Amino acid sequence: MSDVRSQILEELTAIEQEEGVRILYACESGSRAWGFPSRDSDYDVRFIYIRPVEWYFIGMGKAGRHRAADQR
């Protein structure tokens, strides 16, 4: 595994731990992904993540949480 790939994976893991999320998918984007990097191109990574289910119900109150649970 390349040093850059290892560093990116370490950064993604750190984001998961620091932000309390789970990264579902990550991909390279930008000039490198399109095959047009220059010598000084950086590495652009986009990702899709989810938070713990409780996070999505903050501020709904008890009744809102029960309605949401019933809709599963």
Stockholm file with secondary structure:
# STOCKHOLM 1.0

chainA/1-72         MSDVRSQILEELTAIEQEEGVRILYACESGSRAWGFPSRDSDYDVRFIYIRPVEWYFIGMGKAGRHRAADQR
#=GR chainA/1-72 SS CCHHHHHHHHHHHHHHHHHTCEEEEEEEESTTTTTCCCTTCCCEEEEEEECCHHHHTTTSHHHHHHHHHHTC
#=GC SS_cons        CCHHHHHHHHHHHHHHHHHTCEEEEEEEESTTTTTCCCTTCCCEEEEEEECCHHHHTTTSHHHHHHHHHHTC
//
